[in-house]
């Protein structure tokens, strides 16, 4: 991994944590975050996952997604959101975090979270 991937992943991950906290949801990622034993572990796990996602974005998706860097990031965020919905439908581990109340606003709020995260990721990844 290069410094650009680490910088953009960590930055987008921290923004996503703030947005998720303000929206009251981390979506399917809540299931993964629940594995942390304390707040420090939560933050470390979140940043590591965000850097890993930035690596996937930078080396597999950035090259073929259309649009500006922000649009490419938003599209990647929507793809990750769709993946989390699929995982929530298939695996019980993600189900409660992804679909806590199917009639409530959680699914829309997690979409907003992923759009913001992806947009920031795309912007930071292309920043020099």
C-alpha positions as CSV (number, residue, x, y, z in Angstrom):
1,X,0.0,0.0,0.0
2,X,1.2,3.5,-0.8
3,X,0.9,6.6,1.4
4,X,-1.9,8.0,-0.8
5,X,-4.1,4.9,-0.1
6,X,-3.5,5.1,3.6
7,X,-4.1,8.9,3.8
8,X,-7.3,8.8,1.8
9,X,-8.6,5.7,3.5
10,X,-7.9,7.0,7.0
11,X,-9.3,10.4,6.2
12,X,-12.5,9.1,4.6
13,X,-12.9,6.6,7.5
14,X,-12.7,9.3,10.1
15,X,-15.2,11.4,8.2
16,X,-17.5,8.4,7.9
17,X,-17.3,7.8,11.7
18,X,-18.3,11.4,12.3
19,X,-21.2,11.2,9.8
20,X,-22.3,7.8,11.1
21,X,-22.3,9.1,14.7
22,X,-24.4,12.1,13.6
23,X,-26.8,9.9,11.6
24,X,-27.0,7.3,14.4
25,X,-26.0,4.4,12.2
26,X,-23.0,2.7,10.7
27,X,-25.2,0.2,8.8
28,X,-23.7,-3.2,8.3
29,X,-20.4,-2.0,9.6
30,X,-21.9,-1.9,13.1
31,X,-21.7,-5.7,13.2
32,X,-18.0,-5.6,12.5
33,X,-17.5,-2.7,15.0
34,X,-19.2,-4.7,17.7
35,X,-16.3,-7.1,17.7
36,X,-14.1,-4.4,19.2
37,X,-13.6,-4.8,23.0
38,X,-13.3,-1.0,23.7
39,X,-13.5,2.4,22.1
40,X,-9.8,2.3,21.1
41,X,-10.4,-1.0,19.3
42,X,-13.5,0.4,17.6
43,X,-11.4,3.3,16.2
44,X,-8.5,1.1,15.1
45,X,-10.9,-1.4,13.4
46,X,-12.8,1.4,11.6
47,X,-9.6,3.0,10.3
48,X,-8.1,-0.4,9.2
49,X,-11.3,-1.2,7.4
50,X,-11.4,2.2,5.7
51,X,-7.8,1.9,4.6
52,X,-8.5,-1.6,3.2
53,X,-11.6,-0.2,1.3
54,X,-9.4,2.6,0.0
55,X,-7.0,0.0,-1.3
56,X,-9.8,-1.8,-3.1
57,X,-11.1,1.5,-4.5
58,X,-7.7,2.7,-5.7
59,X,-6.5,-0.5,-7.3
60,X,-9.6,-2.0,-8.7
61,X,-12.4,0.5,-9.0
62,X,-10.9,4.0,-9.6
63,X,-9.7,3.1,-13.0
64,X,-13.0,2.1,-14.6
65,X,-15.7,4.1,-12.7
66,X,-16.9,7.1,-14.8
67,X,-16.9,10.7,-13.8
68,X,-14.9,13.1,-11.6
69,X,-13.0,11.8,-8.6
70,X,-15.9,12.6,-6.2
71,X,-18.5,10.9,-8.5
72,X,-16.2,7.8,-8.8
73,X,-16.0,7.7,-5.0
74,X,-19.8,8.1,-4.6
75,X,-20.4,5.3,-7.1
76,X,-17.9,3.1,-5.1
77,X,-19.7,4.1,-1.9
78,X,-23.1,3.0,-3.4
79,X,-21.6,-0.3,-4.5
80,X,-20.3,-0.9,-1.0
81,X,-23.7,-0.1,0.4
82,X,-25.3,-2.6,-2.0
83,X,-22.8,-5.2,-0.9
84,X,-23.7,-4.6,2.7
85,X,-27.4,-5.0,1.9
86,X,-26.6,-8.3,0.2
87,X,-24.5,-9.5,3.1
88,X,-27.3,-8.5,5.5
89,X,-29.7,-10.6,3.5
90,X,-27.4,-13.6,3.4
91,X,-25.6,-13.6,6.7
92,X,-27.3,-13.4,10.1
93,X,-24.1,-11.6,11.5
94,X,-24.9,-8.6,9.3
95,X,-28.7,-8.8,9.3
96,X,-29.4,-7.0,12.5
97,X,-27.0,-4.1,11.8
98,X,-28.1,-3.8,8.1
99,X,-31.9,-4.2,8.6
100,X,-32.6,-3.1,12.2
101,X,-36.1,-1.8,11.2
102,X,-37.0,-2.4,7.6
103,X,-39.7,0.2,7.7
104,X,-37.5,2.8,9.4
105,X,-35.0,5.3,7.9
106,X,-31.9,3.2,8.7
107,X,-31.4,1.9,5.1
108,X,-31.6,5.4,3.7
109,X,-29.3,6.8,6.3
110,X,-26.7,4.2,5.6
111,X,-26.9,5.1,1.9
112,X,-26.3,8.7,2.9
113,X,-23.3,7.6,5.0
114,X,-21.8,5.5,2.2
115,X,-22.3,8.4,-0.3
116,X,-20.5,10.9,1.9
117,X,-17.8,8.3,2.7
118,X,-17.3,7.5,-1.0
119,X,-17.2,11.1,-2.1
120,X,-14.6,12.0,0.5
121,X,-12.6,8.9,-0.4
122,X,-12.6,9.8,-4.1
123,X,-11.7,13.4,-3.3
124,X,-8.9,12.5,-1.0
125,X,-7.6,9.8,-3.2
126,X,-7.1,12.2,-6.1
127,X,-5.7,15.0,-3.9
128,X,-2.0,15.5,-4.4
